[in-house]
Amino acid sequence: MEYKPTIGLEIHAELKTRTKMFCDSPNDPDPSTSLGAGEKNPNTNVCPVCLGHPGTLPTINKQAVEHVIRVGLALGGKIKPTTKFDRKNYFYPDLPKGYQISQYDKPLVEGGALNGIRIRRVHLEEDTGTLVHAQGGPSHGSGRPASLVDFNRAGVPLMELVTEPDFTSAEEVVAFARELQFILRYLGVSDADMEKGQMRIEANVSLSAKHANLGTKVELKNINSFKFAKSAIEYEIKRQTEALEKGEKLIQETRGWDEAKQKTFSQRSKEEAHDYRYFPEPDLPPFETAIFDLEKLKMELPELPAAKRIRFASEYGLNEKQVDAAIAEQGIAEFFEESASELSSLLPTTNYLLLYNYLTSDLRGLMNESGASFASSKINPEHLAHLVLLIEQGTIGSRQAKDVLKKMFDTGLDPEEIVQTEGLETVSDTGELEKIVHEVIEKNQKAVDDYKKGKTASIQFLVGQAMGRLKGRGNPETLRGLIETRLEHI
């Protein structure tokens, strides 16, 4: 029998705010330490409020609320006129209060869509602490390793987005999650770095025969990479298919992903809403979202990735893969646009592809090696445009351009200044070039003989020899033409 997968998502993202969700403790789950590389500074960004001490009262972080409203507007959702917070009651060592402040029946945002997937709701809550399972460190009296708790993350503002069960494959899930990550970064509300736990995916997977009711739902919990999400969902679909074909009954449960074994594993039975005994947070009254200027927030939304893709393809002639690379980070997209604007003012016909290549390949490579960012780079967009102009005008070749770019990166100097100071202009004097070509042909008789025998690849060797004599300051196509002309007369 053929089974149809039905998948819904719950995606959590830590929000970028100065302080935590309900107190003044810094929003920094992993604070730096002077103890040395790899050392942690646990339980330093905490206070009586986020630790749940008796008598303390929470206060709402206005910036966090505004962040979620902006996400809702970007996704086409409806901002609820009235919203409130609720207590989600359960016990776990990383939950200091014994309950989590979340939103139950009146979320900030309802509706919306992304990639054709309907969004049910987007709401605010607080994050939990983190458990560190000690190995070879502290232990219980029994000698078993102890689990340590770090509350630096407890109380960090957390956005939860819940979709309708509209996915039918792991590929659709990953595409949706990537696009959401782009949007969160473009809005500036979250870095959404999955490796750091700033964005986490939970997938509800069920299988059913065609035209039948939905099957038993299994939750895959806390997936922290796109690769793991794809692997976990594909494995779970395969596991459930095999179980149903054997006539086994699936149970509603929460499962984790074991990357080493490439399989999901049972963690616990899946809770329902009533298991958490939600009730309104008595210390936080409901509030009206009219206190925010929703129209102003909507007008201030930046151009989102989907619109930017269409415009980049149209304005700059980039293909789909190139567009995705150009907008992968907001810093790259802004740098490219500023460079392109400068270049278009310098050249009547502009080769944006050349600019794209030097930005996303050469300059990005230098940044990755040094750990620099576009914000901290000494190169500005105007200088990169001037470098491309020098290449287009034939002032320097591609080999010199890479050297010039490296010096620009190290010094922040204008490329024209570097070219003049270093004497890197391309040799264009025909007499000098012909002299070099003559010397190369005279000293490489074997390559000449190979060419005469029909081994045309040998001409590239001769071009390379000529470029070496010119220290890279020649035009390979010009040299090739001169070499071919001379060889035809030998």
C-alpha positions in Angstrom: 0.0 0.0 0.0 1.2 3.5 -0.7 1.2 5.9 2.2 1.2 9.7 2.1 3.4 11.7 4.6 1.8 14.6 6.3 4.2 16.9 8.2 3.7 20.0 10.3 6.4 22.1 11.9 7.1 24.0 15.1 10.1 26.2 14.8 11.7 28.1 17.7 14.0 31.0 17.2 15.8 33.0 19.9 15.2 36.7 19.5 17.9 39.4 19.5 17.2 41.7 22.4 19.3 43.4 25.0 17.7 41.7 28.0 15.7 38.5 28.6 11.9 38.1 28.0 10.7 39.0 31.5 13.6 40.5 33.4 16.7 42.7 33.1 19.3 39.9 32.9 21.4 40.2 29.7 20.2 38.1 26.7 23.5 36.2 26.3 23.1 32.5 26.7 26.9 31.8 26.3 28.8 34.7 27.8 32.5 35.1 27.1 35.0 34.2 29.8 38.6 35.0 30.6 39.2 31.4 31.7 40.5 30.3 28.3 39.3 28.8 25.1 36.5 26.3 25.4 35.7 27.4 29.0 32.1 28.3 29.9 30.8 31.0 32.2 27.6 29.3 33.5 24.9 30.9 35.6 26.2 34.4 35.3 23.4 36.1 33.3 20.7 35.3 35.8 18.6 37.1 38.4 15.9 36.2 40.9 13.2 36.7 38.3 14.5 34.3 35.6 15.5 31.8 38.4 11.9 31.8 39.7 12.6 33.0 43.2 9.4 33.6 45.3 8.0 37.1 45.3 9.5 38.2 42.0 7.4 39.6 39.2 7.9 39.4 35.5 7.8 42.4 33.1 7.3 42.1 29.4 10.2 42.9 27.0 8.6 45.3 24.5 11.3 44.8 21.9 10.6 41.0 21.8 6.9 41.7 21.2 7.7 44.1 18.4 10.1 41.5 16.8 7.3 38.9 16.7 4.8 41.5 15.3 7.3 42.3 12.5 7.7 38.6 11.7 3.9 38.3 11.5 3.6 41.2 9.2 6.4 39.9 6.9 4.6 36.5 6.7 1.2 38.1 6.0 -0.3 37.1 9.3 -3.0 38.8 11.4 -1.8 40.7 14.5 -4.3 39.9 17.3 -5.9 43.0 18.8 -5.6 41.5 22.3 -3.0 39.0 23.4 -1.9 37.5 26.7 0.6 35.2 28.3 -0.1 31.8 30.0 1.7 29.4 32.2 2.7 26.0 30.7 3.1 23.7 33.6 5.6 20.8 33.6 8.7 19.7 35.5 12.1 19.5 34.1 15.5 20.3 35.7 16.2 23.2 33.2 12.9 24.9 34.0 13.6 26.8 37.3 10.1 28.1 37.9 8.4 24.7 37.4 6.4 26.4 34.5 7.2 28.2 31.3 5.6 31.5 30.4 4.2 31.0 26.9 1.0 31.9 24.9 -1.9 29.5 24.6 -5.2 30.6 23.2 -4.4 34.2 22.2 -1.1 34.3 20.3 0.4 37.5 19.0 0.0 36.4 15.3 -2.4 34.1 13.6 -2.4 33.1 9.9 0.0 33.9 7.1 2.0 31.8 4.7 5.5 31.1 3.4 6.5 29.0 0.4 2.8 28.1 -0.1 2.7 26.6 3.5 0.0 28.0 5.8 1.1 29.3 9.1 -1.2 28.6 12.0 0.3 31.0 14.6 3.4 32.8 15.8 3.7 33.4 19.6 6.2 34.4 22.3 7.6 32.5 25.2 10.7 32.2 27.3 13.5 29.7 26.7 14.6 27.1 29.2 18.1 26.5 30.7 20.5 24.0 29.3 21.6 20.7 30.7 25.3 19.7 30.7 25.8 16.0 31.1 29.1 15.7 32.9 31.6 13.1 31.8 34.4 12.4 34.3 33.3 15.4 36.4 30.9 15.8 39.3 28.9 12.7 40.2 26.1 11.6 42.4 26.8 9.6 45.6 26.2 6.5 43.5 29.2 7.4 41.4 27.1 8.0 38.3 27.9 11.2 36.2 25.8 14.2 37.2 23.9 16.5 35.0 24.6 20.2 35.5 22.2 23.0 34.8 23.2 26.4 33.2 20.4 29.0 33.5 22.0 31.6 31.3 19.5 30.7 28.5 16.5 30.5 30.9 14.2 33.4 30.1 15.7 34.3 26.8 12.9 35.6 24.4 11.8 32.7 22.1 9.5 33.0 19.1 7.6 29.8 18.2 6.1 29.5 14.7 3.6 26.7 14.1 2.6 25.6 10.6 -0.4 23.7 9.3 0.4 20.1 8.3 0.9 21.1 4.7 4.3 19.4 4.0 4.6 16.1 2.2 8.4 15.7 2.1 11.6 16.5 3.9 12.8 18.7 1.0 9.8 21.0 1.5 10.5 21.2 5.2 14.2 22.2 4.6 13.3 24.8 1.9 10.7 26.4 4.3 13.1 26.5 7.2 15.9 28.0 5.2 13.6 30.7 3.9 12.3 31.5 7.4 15.9 31.7 8.5 16.6 34.2 5.7 13.6 36.3 6.8 14.5 36.3 10.5 18.0 37.5 9.6 16.8 40.2 7.1 14.3 41.5 9.7 17.2 41.6 12.2 15.1 39.8 14.9 17.3 36.7 15.2 20.6 35.4 14.0 18.9 32.0 13.7 22.2 30.1 13.9 21.2 26.5 14.2 24.7 25.4 15.3 24.3 27.7 18.3 20.8 26.5 19.1 19.3 29.9 18.1 16.9 28.1 15.7 15.4 24.7 16.4 13.1 22.6 14.3 10.4 20.2 15.6 8.5 18.1 13.0 5.2 16.3 13.5 5.2 13.4 11.1 2.3 11.0 10.3 1.5 8.6 7.5 -1.9 7.7 6.0 -3.3 5.8 3.1 -4.5 7.9 0.3 -8.0 9.5 1.0 -7.8 8.2 4.6 -7.8 10.1 7.8 -4.5 11.4 9.2 -2.4 8.7 10.9 -0.7 8.7 14.3 1.4 11.8 14.9 5.1 11.4 15.9 7.0 14.4 17.0 10.7 14.8 16.1 12.2 17.1 18.8 14.9 19.8 18.8 16.6 19.2 15.4 19.4 21.7 15.1 20.6 21.5 11.5 19.0 21.4 8.0 20.9 18.3 7.3 19.6 16.5 10.4 16.1 17.7 9.7 16.1 16.1 6.2 17.7 12.9 7.5 15.4 12.6 10.5 12.2 13.1 8.6 13.2 10.8 5.8 14.1 8.1 8.3 10.8 8.6 10.2 8.8 8.3 7.0 10.6 5.1 6.2 10.2 3.7 9.8 6.5 4.4 9.9 6.0 2.9 6.4 7.7 -0.3 7.3 5.7 -0.5 10.6 2.4 0.0 8.9 3.2 -2.6 6.2 3.9 -5.1 8.9 0.6 -4.4 10.5 2.1 -2.8 13.6 0.4 0.0 15.5 2.2 3.3 15.8 2.1 5.2 19.1 1.9 8.9 19.5 5.3 9.8 21.0 8.3 12.2 20.9 11.4 10.9 19.2 15.0 12.3 18.9 17.5 12.0 16.1 20.7 10.0 16.6 23.1 11.3 13.9 25.7 8.6 14.6 23.2 5.7 14.1 21.2 7.6 11.5 17.9 6.8 13.1 15.3 8.2 15.4 14.8 6.9 18.9 11.9 7.1 21.4 12.2 9.7 24.1 8.7 9.8 25.8 5.0 9.7 25.1 3.8 12.8 23.3 2.0 15.3 25.6 -1.3 17.0 24.7 -2.2 20.5 25.6 -4.2 19.4 28.6 -1.2 17.7 30.0 0.4 21.1 30.6 -2.6 22.5 32.5 -2.4 25.9 30.8 -3.9 28.9 32.6 -3.5 32.7 32.2 -0.3 34.1 33.7 -1.7 35.9 36.8 1.3 38.3 37.0 0.9 39.6 33.4 -2.5 41.1 32.4 -3.6 40.9 28.7 -2.6 43.8 26.6 -3.7 45.6 23.4 -1.3 45.4 20.4 -2.7 48.9 19.4 0.1 50.3 21.6 2.4 49.5 18.7 2.2 51.5 15.5 1.4 48.6 13.2 1.3 50.6 10.0 4.6 52.2 10.7 6.2 48.8 11.5 4.7 47.4 8.2 6.1 50.4 6.2 9.5 49.9 7.8 9.8 46.2 6.8 12.9 45.7 4.6 12.8 44.1 1.1 12.4 40.4 1.9 14.4 37.6 0.2 11.7 36.5 -2.2 11.3 40.0 -3.6 15.0 40.5 -3.7 15.5 37.3 -5.7 13.1 38.5 -8.4 14.8 41.9 -8.6 18.4 40.6 -8.6 17.6 38.3 -11.5 15.9 41.1 -13.4 18.3 43.9 -12.7 21.6 42.1 -12.7 21.1 39.2 -15.0 22.0 36.6 -12.4 20.8 33.0 -12.6 18.9 31.3 -9.7 22.0 29.8 -8.1 23.9 33.1 -8.3 21.0 35.0 -6.9 20.7 32.6 -3.9 24.5 33.2 -3.2 24.2 36.9 -3.5 21.3 37.2 -1.0 22.4 34.5 1.3 23.5 37.2 3.8 22.1 40.7 4.0 25.6 42.0 4.2 26.6 40.4 0.9 23.4 41.6 -0.8 23.9 45.2 0.4 27.6 45.2 -0.6 26.8 43.8 -4.1 24.0 46.4 -4.7 26.2 49.4 -3.6 29.1 48.1 -5.8 26.8 47.6 -8.7 25.4 51.1 -8.4 28.9 52.6 -8.4 29.9 50.4 -11.4 26.9 51.4 -13.4 27.9 55.1 -13.0 31.4 54.3 -14.4 30.5 52.0 -17.3 27.8 52.3 -19.9 27.5 48.5 -20.2 28.1 46.7 -17.0 29.3 43.2 -16.4 27.6 42.4 -13.1 28.6 38.8 -13.3 32.3 39.8 -13.0 31.4 41.9 -10.0 29.4 39.0 -8.5 32.3 36.5 -9.0 34.9 38.8 -7.3 32.5 39.4 -4.4 31.2 36.0 -3.6 34.3 34.0 -4.5 37.5 36.0 -4.1 36.5 38.7 -1.5 34.4 36.2 0.5 37.3 33.8 0.5 39.6 36.4 2.0 36.9 37.2 4.6 36.5 33.5 5.6 40.2 33.1 6.0 40.6 36.1 8.3 37.2 35.8 10.1 36.3 39.3 8.9 32.8 40.5 8.0 31.5 42.9 5.5 30.9 45.4 8.3 34.5 45.2 9.5 36.2 44.9 6.1 38.6 47.6 5.0 37.3 47.2 1.4 34.3 49.4 0.6 31.8 48.8 -2.3 33.2 51.7 -4.3 36.7 50.2 -4.3 35.4 46.8 -5.5 33.6 48.5 -8.3 36.8 50.4 -9.3 38.7 47.1 -9.3 36.1 45.6 -11.8 36.4 48.8 -13.9 40.2 48.3 -14.2 39.6 44.7 -15.3 37.0 45.7 -17.9 39.2 48.5 -19.3 42.1 46.1 -19.7 44.3 48.0 -17.2 44.9 44.9 -15.3 44.3 41.2 -15.9 42.7 38.6 -13.8 45.9 37.5 -12.2 46.9 41.0 -11.2 43.3 41.6 -10.0 43.6 38.9 -7.4 46.8 40.4 -6.1 45.3 43.9 -6.0 42.2 42.6 -4.2 44.4 41.0 -1.5 46.3 44.3 -1.0 42.9 46.2 -0.9 41.7 43.8 1.7 44.9 44.2 3.8 45.2 48.0 3.5 41.9 49.5 2.5 43.6 51.4 -0.4 41.9 52.3 -3.6 42.8 49.8 -6.4 44.1 52.5 -8.8 46.6 53.6 -6.2 47.8 50.0 -5.7 48.1 49.5 -9.4 50.1 52.7 -9.9 52.4 52.2 -6.9 53.1 48.5 -7.6 53.4 49.0 -11.4 50.8 46.3 -12.2 49.3 47.8 -15.4 48.9 45.3 -18.2 51.6 45.5 -20.8 49.8 46.7 -24.0 52.8 47.8 -26.1 52.6 45.5 -29.2 56.3 45.7 -29.8 57.2 44.5 -26.3 54.6 41.7 -26.5 55.9 40.5 -29.8 59.4 40.5 -28.4 58.3 38.3 -25.5 56.4 36.0 -27.8 59.5 35.6 -30.1 61.7 34.7 -27.1 59.2 32.2 -25.7 58.8 30.4 -29.1 62.6 30.3 -29.6 63.2 28.7 -26.2 60.3 26.1 -26.3 60.9 24.2 -29.5 59.2 21.1 -28.2 55.9 22.9 -27.7 56.2 24.4 -31.1 56.7 21.0 -32.6 53.7 19.6 -30.7 51.6 22.4 -32.0 52.7 21.6 -35.6 51.7 18.0 -35.0 48.2 19.1 -34.1 48.5 19.2 -30.4 46.8 22.5 -30.0 46.8 22.3 -26.2 50.5 23.2 -26.3 49.7 26.7 -27.2 48.3 27.2 -23.7 51.8 26.3 -22.4 53.3 29.0 -24.5 50.8 31.5 -23.3 51.7 30.6 -19.7 55.4 31.0 -20.4 54.7 34.5 -21.9 52.6 35.4 -18.9 55.3 34.3 -16.6 57.9 36.6 -18.3 55.4 39.4 -18.0 54.8 38.6 -14.3 51.1 38.3 -15.0 50.9 41.7 -16.6 49.7 40.4 -20.0 46.4 39.8 -21.6 46.2 36.0 -22.3 43.9 36.4 -25.3 46.2 39.0 -26.9 49.2 36.8 -26.3 47.4 33.8 -27.7 46.6 35.7 -30.9 50.2 36.8 -31.3 51.6 33.3 -30.7 49.1 31.7 -33.1 50.0 34.3 -35.8 53.8 33.7 -35.4 53.4 29.9 -35.3 51.5 30.0 -38.6 54.5 31.6 -40.3 57.1 29.1 -39.0 
